[in-house]
Amino acid sequence: MNLILLLLACGSGDGDSDDVGTTDACGDVDGPGTDTGNIPNILGNWTSSFATAFYDDGTCAVEGLNQSSESWIGAFELVGSPTSSFYVTFADRPDERFWGSLDPMGGISLTGEHDHPGGRMIGHFGGIVLHDQYLDTDVIEGAAVLAMDVDGDLLVDCSVRGSWKAYKSGV
């Protein structure tokens, strides 16, 4: 019953409006308490790091594609309603939306396209949302896959993978 009320309270917007799901109840899919691990409110500003662990099997020889040059992945804003539709925009690429989903246990998945100097990139970021009790901050911890279409034929030619971690940096 609480989930139905939460869905009704958050609305069913298309994620284009900044005012959809901006309350704590709409950003925190399991509500206050510890019923499913106390998933934090995911809406708002985050700061992330990519590729403290990085894997390239050597088949993706795209100029400028490496763990140190993917700085566009850093700061991002999560907008919308986790119960219907939300997306991420990275700080220096506000027109590139990475659409997301969040399960009731805190599993998060974000997928979108990035205009990379080496070609069209399809990025996928996944992980789990949790509250780090030692740092007293909300965290998303997981991995990312960056798949490249280098020749413009709409097929993935190669990919690289890396760790991905984000810290809540504001509301």
Short mmCIF file of the C-alpha atoms (twelve columns), coordinates in Angstrom:
data_MODEL
# 
_entry.id   MODEL 
# 
loop_
_atom_site.group_PDB 
_atom_site.id 
_atom_site.type_symbol 
_atom_site.label_atom_id 
_atom_site.label_alt_id 
_atom_site.label_comp_id 
_atom_site.label_asym_id 
_atom_site.label_seq_id 
_atom_site.Cartn_x 
_atom_site.Cartn_y 
_atom_site.Cartn_z 
_atom_site.pdbx_PDB_model_num 
ATOM 1   C CA . MET A 1   0.000  0.000  0.000   1 
ATOM 2   C CA . ASN A 2   2.844  2.425  0.831   1 
ATOM 3   C CA . LEU A 3   4.388  1.869  -2.612  1 
ATOM 4   C CA . ILE A 4   1.078  2.778  -4.284  1 
ATOM 5   C CA . LEU A 5   0.855  5.962  -2.210  1 
ATOM 6   C CA . LEU A 6   4.473  6.781  -3.038  1 
ATOM 7   C CA . LEU A 7   3.817  6.305  -6.752  1 
ATOM 8   C CA . LEU A 8   0.778  8.575  -6.600  1 
ATOM 9   C CA . ALA A 9   2.617  11.214 -4.559  1 
ATOM 10  C CA . CYS A 10  5.558  11.356 -6.944  1 
ATOM 11  C CA . GLY A 11  3.478  11.716 -10.083 1 
ATOM 12  C CA . SER A 12  4.136  10.173 -13.458 1 
ATOM 13  C CA . GLY A 13  6.009  12.946 -15.220 1 
ATOM 14  C CA . ASP A 14  8.289  12.299 -18.160 1 
ATOM 15  C CA . GLY A 15  11.426 13.316 -16.261 1 
ATOM 16  C CA . ASP A 16  11.784 16.578 -18.188 1 
ATOM 17  C CA . SER A 17  10.656 18.748 -15.320 1 
ATOM 18  C CA . ASP A 18  12.968 19.641 -12.463 1 
ATOM 19  C CA . ASP A 19  9.981  19.739 -10.112 1 
ATOM 20  C CA . VAL A 20  9.001  16.069 -10.563 1 
ATOM 21  C CA . GLY A 21  9.847  13.974 -7.545  1 
ATOM 22  C CA . THR A 22  11.942 16.524 -5.707  1 
ATOM 23  C CA . THR A 23  10.791 15.580 -2.200  1 
ATOM 24  C CA . ASP A 24  12.686 13.171 0.021   1 
ATOM 25  C CA . ALA A 25  9.783  10.694 -0.163  1 
ATOM 26  C CA . CYS A 26  10.078 10.567 -3.951  1 
ATOM 27  C CA . GLY A 27  13.854 10.288 -4.013  1 
ATOM 28  C CA . ASP A 28  14.038 7.629  -1.317  1 
ATOM 29  C CA . VAL A 29  12.247 4.605  -2.816  1 
ATOM 30  C CA . ASP A 30  12.026 2.630  0.409   1 
ATOM 31  C CA . GLY A 31  11.114 5.586  2.627   1 
ATOM 32  C CA . PRO A 32  12.656 6.311  6.017   1 
ATOM 33  C CA . GLY A 33  13.862 3.439  8.121   1 
ATOM 34  C CA . THR A 34  15.662 0.217  7.356   1 
ATOM 35  C CA . ASP A 35  12.991 -1.907 5.679   1 
ATOM 36  C CA . THR A 36  15.185 -2.721 2.642   1 
ATOM 37  C CA . GLY A 37  18.504 -1.297 3.708   1 
ATOM 38  C CA . ASN A 38  17.424 2.348  3.893   1 
ATOM 39  C CA . ILE A 39  18.153 3.329  0.312   1 
ATOM 40  C CA . PRO A 40  19.142 7.024  0.323   1 
ATOM 41  C CA . ASN A 41  17.426 9.752  -1.662  1 
ATOM 42  C CA . ILE A 42  19.129 9.559  -5.068  1 
ATOM 43  C CA . LEU A 43  17.916 12.902 -6.419  1 
ATOM 44  C CA . GLY A 44  20.289 15.851 -6.506  1 
ATOM 45  C CA . ASN A 45  23.970 16.465 -7.128  1 
ATOM 46  C CA . TRP A 46  26.710 13.839 -7.039  1 
ATOM 47  C CA . THR A 47  30.452 13.777 -7.629  1 
ATOM 48  C CA . SER A 48  31.899 10.658 -9.199  1 
ATOM 49  C CA . SER A 49  35.186 9.083  -10.099 1 
ATOM 50  C CA . PHE A 50  35.692 6.666  -12.954 1 
ATOM 51  C CA . ALA A 51  38.272 3.940  -13.423 1 
ATOM 52  C CA . THR A 52  40.265 3.579  -10.275 1 
ATOM 53  C CA . ALA A 53  40.234 0.062  -11.752 1 
ATOM 54  C CA . PHE A 54  40.289 0.143  -15.578 1 
ATOM 55  C CA . TYR A 55  40.208 -2.652 -18.131 1 
ATOM 56  C CA . ASP A 56  41.000 -2.361 -21.830 1 
ATOM 57  C CA . ASP A 57  41.615 -5.630 -23.669 1 
ATOM 58  C CA . GLY A 58  43.659 -3.794 -26.302 1 
ATOM 59  C CA . THR A 59  41.028 -3.959 -29.040 1 
ATOM 60  C CA . CYS A 60  39.712 -0.444 -28.465 1 
ATOM 61  C CA . ALA A 61  42.416 1.742  -29.994 1 
ATOM 62  C CA . VAL A 62  40.342 4.937  -29.868 1 
ATOM 63  C CA . GLU A 63  42.428 8.069  -29.505 1 
ATOM 64  C CA . GLY A 64  41.611 9.812  -26.233 1 
ATOM 65  C CA . LEU A 65  39.713 6.886  -24.715 1 
ATOM 66  C CA . ASN A 66  41.423 6.063  -21.437 1 
ATOM 67  C CA . GLN A 67  40.882 6.252  -17.728 1 
ATOM 68  C CA . SER A 68  42.443 9.679  -17.300 1 
ATOM 69  C CA . SER A 69  40.699 11.446 -20.187 1 
ATOM 70  C CA . GLU A 70  37.124 10.557 -19.237 1 
ATOM 71  C CA . SER A 71  36.819 13.532 -16.890 1 
ATOM 72  C CA . TRP A 72  33.326 14.325 -18.265 1 
ATOM 73  C CA . ILE A 73  32.048 11.502 -16.022 1 
ATOM 74  C CA . GLY A 74  32.748 13.556 -12.840 1 
ATOM 75  C CA . ALA A 75  29.968 15.777 -11.447 1 
ATOM 76  C CA . PHE A 76  26.363 14.945 -12.319 1 
ATOM 77  C CA . GLU A 77  22.802 15.750 -11.339 1 
ATOM 78  C CA . LEU A 78  20.108 13.121 -10.943 1 
ATOM 79  C CA . VAL A 79  16.678 14.513 -11.894 1 
ATOM 80  C CA . GLY A 80  13.138 13.111 -12.002 1 
ATOM 81  C CA . SER A 81  11.361 10.441 -9.977  1 
ATOM 82  C CA . PRO A 82  12.978 7.098  -9.126  1 
ATOM 83  C CA . THR A 83  9.542  5.470  -9.156  1 
ATOM 84  C CA . SER A 84  8.705  6.476  -12.734 1 
ATOM 85  C CA . SER A 85  11.391 8.167  -14.816 1 
ATOM 86  C CA . PHE A 86  14.719 9.757  -14.007 1 
ATOM 87  C CA . TYR A 87  17.913 10.708 -15.756 1 
ATOM 88  C CA . VAL A 88  21.435 11.952 -15.135 1 
ATOM 89  C CA . THR A 89  23.130 14.902 -16.794 1 
ATOM 90  C CA . PHE A 90  26.881 15.236 -16.408 1 
ATOM 91  C CA . ALA A 91  28.134 18.744 -15.573 1 
ATOM 92  C CA . ASP A 92  29.802 19.659 -18.858 1 
ATOM 93  C CA . ARG A 93  27.250 17.821 -21.054 1 
ATOM 94  C CA . PRO A 94  23.761 19.021 -19.975 1 
ATOM 95  C CA . ASP A 95  22.143 17.893 -23.257 1 
ATOM 96  C CA . GLU A 96  23.293 14.282 -22.885 1 
ATOM 97  C CA . ARG A 97  20.830 12.351 -20.751 1 
ATOM 98  C CA . PHE A 98  21.601 8.986  -19.245 1 
ATOM 99  C CA . TRP A 99  18.238 7.404  -18.385 1 
ATOM 100 C CA . GLY A 100 17.964 5.330  -15.265 1 
ATOM 101 C CA . SER A 101 16.143 2.770  -13.234 1 
ATOM 102 C CA . LEU A 102 16.316 1.925  -9.549  1 
ATOM 103 C CA . ASP A 103 15.134 -1.299 -7.967  1 
ATOM 104 C CA . PRO A 104 13.673 -1.565 -4.439  1 
ATOM 105 C CA . MET A 105 16.964 -2.944 -3.074  1 
ATOM 106 C CA . GLY A 106 19.046 0.017  -4.284  1 
ATOM 107 C CA . GLY A 107 20.364 -1.365 -7.576  1 
ATOM 108 C CA . ILE A 108 20.789 1.511  -10.028 1 
ATOM 109 C CA . SER A 109 21.325 1.424  -13.788 1 
ATOM 110 C CA . LEU A 110 22.046 4.430  -16.066 1 
ATOM 111 C CA . THR A 111 22.454 4.249  -19.850 1 
ATOM 112 C CA . GLY A 112 22.939 6.944  -22.473 1 
ATOM 113 C CA . GLU A 113 25.019 8.276  -25.347 1 
ATOM 114 C CA . HIS A 114 28.024 10.546 -25.177 1 
ATOM 115 C CA . ASP A 115 29.532 12.508 -28.048 1 
ATOM 116 C CA . HIS A 116 33.138 11.372 -27.622 1 
ATOM 117 C CA . PRO A 117 36.001 12.727 -29.794 1 
ATOM 118 C CA . GLY A 118 36.647 9.109  -30.897 1 
ATOM 119 C CA . GLY A 119 33.045 8.470  -32.001 1 
ATOM 120 C CA . ARG A 120 29.614 7.740  -30.588 1 
ATOM 121 C CA . MET A 121 29.870 6.278  -27.106 1 
ATOM 122 C CA . ILE A 122 27.169 4.272  -25.390 1 
ATOM 123 C CA . GLY A 123 27.791 4.402  -21.675 1 
ATOM 124 C CA . HIS A 124 26.306 2.221  -18.987 1 
ATOM 125 C CA . PHE A 125 26.822 2.905  -15.285 1 
ATOM 126 C CA . GLY A 126 25.498 0.465  -12.726 1 
ATOM 127 C CA . GLY A 127 25.857 -0.206 -9.061  1 
ATOM 128 C CA . ILE A 128 24.199 -0.063 -5.701  1 
ATOM 129 C CA . VAL A 129 23.041 2.994  -3.746  1 
ATOM 130 C CA . LEU A 130 23.903 2.940  -0.061  1 
ATOM 131 C CA . HIS A 131 24.687 5.126  2.908   1 
ATOM 132 C CA . ASP A 132 28.305 4.795  4.000   1 
ATOM 133 C CA . GLN A 133 28.030 4.948  7.780   1 
ATOM 134 C CA . TYR A 134 31.761 5.556  8.265   1 
ATOM 135 C CA . LEU A 135 31.898 8.537  5.897   1 
ATOM 136 C CA . ASP A 136 28.326 9.560  6.810   1 
ATOM 137 C CA . THR A 137 27.441 10.174 3.171   1 
ATOM 138 C CA . ASP A 138 25.381 8.547  0.426   1 
ATOM 139 C CA . VAL A 139 27.313 6.540  -2.165  1 
ATOM 140 C CA . ILE A 140 26.725 4.785  -5.475  1 
ATOM 141 C CA . GLU A 141 29.303 2.077  -5.997  1 
ATOM 142 C CA . GLY A 142 29.636 -0.045 -9.121  1 
ATOM 143 C CA . ALA A 143 31.105 -0.264 -12.594 1 
ATOM 144 C CA . ALA A 144 30.831 1.357  -16.016 1 
ATOM 145 C CA . VAL A 145 31.084 0.084  -19.580 1 
ATOM 146 C CA . LEU A 146 31.947 2.564  -22.334 1 
ATOM 147 C CA . ALA A 147 31.141 1.060  -25.745 1 
ATOM 148 C CA . MET A 148 32.374 2.840  -28.888 1 
ATOM 149 C CA . ASP A 149 30.988 3.141  -32.414 1 
ATOM 150 C CA . VAL A 150 34.089 4.540  -34.105 1 
ATOM 151 C CA . ASP A 151 32.997 4.324  -37.751 1 
ATOM 152 C CA . GLY A 152 29.425 5.648  -37.490 1 
ATOM 153 C CA . ASP A 153 27.666 2.431  -38.593 1 
ATOM 154 C CA . LEU A 154 25.596 2.293  -35.340 1 
ATOM 155 C CA . LEU A 155 27.366 -0.898 -34.255 1 
ATOM 156 C CA . VAL A 156 29.624 -1.220 -31.224 1 
ATOM 157 C CA . ASP A 157 33.217 -1.679 -32.379 1 
ATOM 158 C CA . CYS A 158 34.926 -2.006 -28.996 1 
ATOM 159 C CA . SER A 159 34.560 -1.205 -25.318 1 
ATOM 160 C CA . VAL A 160 36.437 -0.484 -22.112 1 
ATOM 161 C CA . ARG A 161 35.353 -1.033 -18.524 1 
ATOM 162 C CA . GLY A 162 36.111 0.547  -15.214 1 
ATOM 163 C CA . SER A 163 35.046 0.983  -11.631 1 
ATOM 164 C CA . TRP A 164 32.678 3.849  -10.840 1 
ATOM 165 C CA . LYS A 165 31.914 5.482  -7.510  1 
ATOM 166 C CA . ALA A 166 29.771 8.535  -6.749  1 
ATOM 167 C CA . TYR A 167 29.260 10.547 -3.560  1 
ATOM 168 C CA . LYS A 168 26.221 12.686 -2.816  1 
ATOM 169 C CA . SER A 169 27.402 16.290 -2.931  1 
ATOM 170 C CA . GLY A 170 24.218 18.294 -2.476  1 
ATOM 171 C CA . VAL A 171 20.445 18.395 -2.759  1 
# 
